[in-house]
């Protein structure tokens, strides 16, 4: 039986991997990553990126496999 703490650690790791992939893609496309995991009273923004005069706010959702 897999413990809840193990599942939570695995889920956080998967989420961190997804966020890192998104950061790499944004950087490859010329964006500057201004903030990651920025917390406010209303919640959290995963990635805030800038390219020229464009501000991009990214919410990352990572899944283990492709939907069928």
Protein Blocks (a to p, Z undefined) as FASTA:
>chain_A
ZZfklmmmmmmmmmmmmmmmmmmmmmmnopacfbghiacfkbccfbacdehjaccddddd
ddfbdcZZ
